[in-house]
Amino acid sequence: MIMTNVYEIHPKVPKASETEKITINLGCVDLGQIDLLVQEGFYSNRTDLIRTAIRNQLTAHADVVRQTIARKSLVLGLQHYSRADLEALQETNQKLQIQVLGLATIDADVSPELALATIDSLVVLGALHATPAVKSALAGRIR
């Protein structure tokens, strides 16, 4: 049996190790309005405003997200796979169909060969943390 830690996602300030950096392009007028709100003290910085806006949109669409998670049988939060987990699967000739909304991690000591032998498919809406070699090996199985 695979040991997993699943956490419900709450609007909280994540630790640096729990975040992913994204880049967005904004028009000058939008950026100016953001800077004005920061200058007036509504937000501590641009990132604070953007993060708040994203959280507000996610809250507004929370029912759709929940329904989609249930329909697609996604794990919400964190899904972790250790070398021992995958070796146990390999011994019983079982394969995983990983579906995660959040963060999926595959330990650094998992070899590409072990990953290929035990992971049939991989869908991650969020972030996948694995070695470059494992990601490369699984590239054809990532949807």
C-alpha positions as CSV (number, residue, x, y, z in Angstrom):
1,M,0.0,0.0,0.0
2,I,1.3,3.4,-0.9
3,M,1.7,5.8,2.0
4,T,0.6,9.3,1.2
5,N,0.0,12.5,3.0
6,V,-3.0,14.4,1.7
7,Y,-3.7,17.9,2.9
8,E,-6.7,20.0,2.1
9,I,-5.6,23.3,0.5
10,H,-6.4,26.3,2.5
11,P,-5.7,29.9,1.7
12,K,-2.6,30.4,3.8
13,V,0.8,31.9,3.2
14,P,2.9,29.0,1.9
15,K,6.5,28.4,2.8
16,A,9.0,29.1,0.1
17,S,9.5,25.4,-0.4
18,E,5.8,25.0,-1.1
19,T,5.5,27.6,-3.8
20,E,6.1,27.7,-7.5
21,K,7.1,30.8,-9.4
22,I,4.9,32.0,-12.3
23,T,5.3,34.8,-14.7
24,I,2.5,37.0,-16.0
25,N,2.3,39.8,-18.4
26,L,0.2,42.8,-17.5
27,G,-0.7,46.0,-19.4
28,C,0.8,49.3,-18.2
29,V,-2.6,50.6,-17.0
30,D,-3.3,47.4,-14.9
31,L,0.2,47.5,-13.5
32,G,-0.2,51.2,-12.6
33,Q,-3.4,50.5,-10.8
34,I,-1.8,47.8,-8.8
35,D,1.1,50.1,-7.9
36,L,-1.4,52.7,-6.8
37,L,-3.2,50.3,-4.5
38,V,0.2,49.2,-3.1
39,Q,1.2,52.9,-2.6
40,E,-2.1,53.6,-0.9
41,G,-1.5,50.7,1.6
42,F,-4.2,48.3,0.4
43,Y,-1.6,45.7,-0.3
44,S,2.0,45.3,0.9
45,N,3.4,44.7,-2.6
46,R,2.4,43.6,-6.1
47,T,2.6,40.0,-5.2
48,D,0.3,40.4,-2.3
49,L,-2.4,41.9,-4.5
50,I,-2.0,39.3,-7.3
51,R,-2.0,36.4,-4.8
52,T,-5.2,37.8,-3.1
53,A,-6.9,38.2,-6.5
54,I,-6.1,34.6,-7.4
55,R,-7.3,33.3,-4.1
56,N,-10.6,35.3,-4.5
57,Q,-11.1,33.7,-8.0
58,L,-10.4,30.2,-6.6
59,T,-12.9,30.8,-3.8
60,A,-15.5,32.1,-6.3
61,H,-15.0,28.9,-8.4
62,A,-14.6,26.5,-5.4
63,D,-17.7,24.4,-6.3
64,V,-16.5,23.8,-9.8
65,V,-13.0,22.8,-8.5
66,R,-14.5,20.4,-6.0
67,Q,-16.8,18.8,-8.6
68,T,-14.0,18.4,-11.1
69,I,-11.7,16.8,-8.4
70,A,-14.4,14.3,-7.6
71,R,-15.2,13.6,-11.3
72,K,-11.6,13.1,-12.2
73,S,-10.6,11.2,-9.0
74,L,-7.8,13.6,-8.3
75,V,-5.8,13.6,-5.1
76,L,-6.0,17.2,-3.6
77,G,-2.9,18.5,-2.0
78,L,0.3,16.6,-1.6
79,Q,1.1,13.1,-3.0
80,H,4.5,11.7,-2.1
81,Y,6.2,8.5,-3.5
82,S,9.3,7.1,-1.8
83,R,11.7,4.5,-3.2
84,A,10.3,2.0,-0.7
85,D,6.7,2.7,-1.8
86,L,7.6,2.0,-5.5
87,E,9.8,-1.0,-4.7
88,A,6.8,-2.5,-2.8
89,L,4.6,-2.0,-5.8
90,Q,7.3,-3.5,-8.1
91,E,7.4,-6.7,-6.0
92,T,3.6,-7.2,-6.5
93,N,3.7,-6.2,-10.2
94,Q,1.4,-3.2,-9.6
95,K,1.5,0.1,-11.5
96,L,0.3,3.5,-10.5
97,Q,-2.0,5.9,-12.3
98,I,-1.0,9.1,-10.5
99,Q,-3.6,12.0,-10.6
100,V,-2.8,15.0,-8.4
101,L,-4.1,18.5,-8.0
102,G,-1.3,20.2,-6.0
103,L,2.1,18.7,-5.6
104,A,3.4,15.3,-6.5
105,T,6.9,14.4,-5.3
106,I,9.0,11.4,-6.2
107,D,12.0,11.0,-4.0
108,A,15.5,11.7,-5.4
109,D,16.7,8.2,-4.7
110,V,14.1,6.7,-7.1
111,S,15.8,5.5,-10.3
112,P,14.3,6.2,-13.8
113,E,14.1,2.4,-14.2
114,L,12.0,2.0,-11.0
115,A,9.8,4.9,-12.0
116,L,9.1,3.3,-15.4
117,A,8.4,-0.1,-13.8
118,T,5.8,1.3,-11.4
119,I,4.2,4.4,-12.8
120,D,1.8,3.8,-15.7
121,S,0.5,7.4,-16.1
122,L,1.0,10.7,-14.4
123,V,-1.4,13.7,-14.4
124,V,-0.3,16.6,-12.2
125,L,-2.2,19.9,-12.1
126,G,0.2,22.0,-10.1
127,A,3.8,20.9,-9.7
128,L,5.8,17.7,-10.0
129,H,9.1,17.4,-8.0
130,A,11.3,14.6,-9.3
131,T,14.8,14.4,-10.6
132,P,15.4,15.4,-14.2
133,A,16.2,11.8,-15.0
134,V,12.9,10.5,-13.7
135,K,11.0,13.3,-15.4
136,S,12.7,12.5,-18.6
137,A,12.0,8.8,-18.3
138,L,8.4,9.4,-17.6
139,A,7.9,12.1,-20.3
140,G,5.8,9.8,-22.5
141,R,3.5,8.9,-19.6
142,I,2.9,12.5,-18.4
143,R,-0.4,13.9,-19.5
